[in-house]
């Protein structure tokens, strides 16, 4: 990898815009398809996507339930919701809610299915969020959530290099991404929140990412890491590229990174 210096001009969009442009195609969209497949949505169902981000799961759900169904997306980040609205087809009837998962302004028994992709680990009060999900689900309704982890080596290298060269808080963000992967912990949270018939499935996933240097900057600009890396010096950023570059070459296949990781999917009623 060459020493590419952080250049905001290469990524002129906002963080949420870059997230939709780069992170969604590389990582979120393939896993969203998996989540929708597990959920087995049916025409006419009412679906809520919690921590929906820019709405990749929400839009897929809308195509599954059709005009007879209804879909809503909920996120605490107004920038994410703005992008979600802008990229959603005009004929897709999706309601968007800017609110936290711990206190949803939604009535009891309002949904048949609740989905959450790689979002609960960022919620401060996880049990309260799950209790809210249970409240707004109809009796017999179902929830499907997924989580990546433990931290794959590719991201472990990334987090360590960020801590050494940029800021230790960068590594904290990477750690949170992969912080919820214990089947026992997730099962306990779900049952404490009142869910029954809880099932935990763990599978190995492989994703083909862009070539190393592109993915490095795409991921940074798509996440809160951009604020920290943007404040660093050119020398710090160059050291980051050098540090990661040699190790990441081990994961390169035909010019692109190969990310192998474990994905935990949990379902309950």
N, C-alpha and C positions, 0 to 999 in steps of 0.2 A: 504494500500500500504506500502511496506517496503521501507527503505531508500536506494534506489539504487544510488550509486555514479556514476557520469558521467564517462563513460569508452569508450574512442574513439575506443578501440579495439573491442567493440561489433558492431561497425558501421564503418568498415574499408573503405567503399566506399567514394567517394567524395560526396558533397552535392547533385549534380544532380543524381548521382547513387543511393543515398539513397532516393531521391525524387521518382525516378522511381520504386524502390523496395517497398517502404512503403506508400508514400502519394498517388501514382496513384491507387493502388488497393483499398485503403480504402475510398478515397474521389473523386479523379479526374475521374476515370473510370466510376463509376455509373452516374456522372453528364455529362460526355462526351456522353454517350449513350442517355441521355435525349436531349442534344443539337443536336445531329445528327438526332434524331427522329423529332424534331421541324423543322430542316432545310429541311427535305424531299428531300435529294439529289437524283439526277437522273443520270442514266448511261450517260457518255459522258460529264458531266459538268466539268468546270474548277474551282477548289476550292483552296482558300488560308486560312490557319490557322494562325492567328496573335497571337503573344505571345504564341507560340506553346509549350514551355517547352520541355519535352522529347517526345512529339509527340503523345499522346494518342488520341486526336481528329483527328490529321492528318492521322493516320493509319486507324482509323474507316472510315474517309471520303474516303480514297483510296479504301476500300472494296466496298463502295457504288457506286462510279462513274465508277469503273471497268477499264479495259484496254483502253476503248475508251475515258475516261476522263483523267484529269491531276490534280495533287495535289501538293501543295507547303506548307512548314512550315516556319515561320519567327519568329526569336527571337533574342534579343539583347545579350543573355548569351551564349558564345561559349561552356561552359561546358554542358549546357542543350542540345544544338544541337549535341554535340559529342555523348552523350548518345542516343539521338533520332536516329542518324545514326546507332549506334551499335545494337539497338534492333529492327530496321525495317527490315522485311524480304527482302531478296535480290531481290525478284521478284516484289517488290512494287516500282514503279517508282515515287519517291517523290523527289522534289527539295527542298533544305534547304537554307535559306538566313539568314546570321548573320547581322542584322541591326535593327535599331529602327523602331517603328511603325509610328513615326512622319515624316520620310523621307525614304520611300520605293524606292529602285532602280528598280522599276517595271513600265512597260508602262501603259498608260491609257487604260481603257476598257479591261484589260487582264483577268478578272475572272468573272465567273457567280455567284459565291457565296463566301462570306468572313465570316469566323467563328472566334470567340474569346471567349475562356472560362476563366472566372475569371482572366483576364489579364489587362483590360483597367484601373482598379483602380491603377495599379502600373506605368502607363505611366505618365510622368510629364505633358505633354501637350496633354490633352485628346481631345480637340476640333480639334487640328491639326491632330491627329491620325485618327479621324473619317473623316476628310476632305480627308486625303490620302486614306482611305478605299473607300470613295465615288468616288475618282478619278480613282482608278484601277478597279472598278466594271464597267461592261458593262451597257449600258442603260437597265433598267428593271431588272438588277441583284439585288441580295438580300444579306443582312447581318443579322447574328444572333449572339447575344452576351448574356452571362449570368453572374450573379453577386449574391453572397450570402450576406445576411444581412437583418435586423440589426444583431448586434453581438449576437449570442445565448449565453445563460447563461453559458454553459460549457466553452466557450472561454472567456467570460467576467471574470470568475474566474481565468482562466489561465493567462490572461493579467495582472490582478491586482496582482497576486502572483509573476509574473515575474518582475513587476515594484518594488515591495517591496523587493524582495530577490536578484535579479540579476542586472537589469539595466532598467531605465525608457524607453530606446530606444526599448527594447523588446516589451513593451506594445504598442508602436507606430506602430511596425510592425503588431501586431495582429489587431490593429484598422484599418490600411490601408486595410487589407484583406476584412473587412466587411464595407468599407467606402462608397460604391456606391450601394444604394438600393432604393433610392427615385425614384418612377416612373415618377414624374413630372420633376425631375432633368435630368433623362436619356432621357425623351422625348424631353426636351428642347435642350440638347446637340445634339441629332440626327437631329432635325429640323434645328438647327443652322448650322450643317454640310452639309445641303442640301438634307437630306433624306425625302422621302415622304411615305405615307401609314405606318407610324410608329405605331407599336403595342407593348404594354407592358403587360406581363403576370406574375403574381406572384402566386407561388404555395408553399405549405408546403412539405418539404422533410425530410425523416428520414433515417439515415445511421447507420448501425451497425459497430462500430469501434472495434479494438482490446481491450483487457483488459486494465485498466487504466494506469498501469505503463509502459506497452509496448507502448501504444499510446503516452504517454508523451514523451518518449525518441525518438520514431520514428519520431514524428512531429518535435521535436527540431532538430534532425540530418538531416531532409529533407528540412530545411529552413535556412535563415540567422540567426536564433536564435542560431544556434550551435556555432557561433563565440563568442557570448556574454556569453553563458552558459559555454563554454570551458574555459573562463578566470576567472570564479568565483571560490571561494574556495569550498572545500568539504562541509564545514558547510553551506554555502549559498545554495548549491544544495540540501542538505538534508532538509533544511528548506523549499525549494520550493516543494519538494515531500510531506512533512508533511502537508503543507498549502493546497495544491491542493487535496491531497488524501481523506480527510474526506468529502469534498464537492462533489467531483466527484463520490463518492459512490452512490449518489442520482440518478445518470444517468446510473447505471449499471443494465443490464438485462441479466441474464444467463451468467454472467462472462465477458460480453463485454459492452463497453460504447454505449449508444444510443444518437446520435446527431440529434436533431430536429432543423430545421432552415427554413427560408424562402428563396426561390430562385427566383430571378427576371430574366426573359428572355425577351429580346427586339429584335424586328425584324423591318427592314425597307428596302425600295427600292430606 
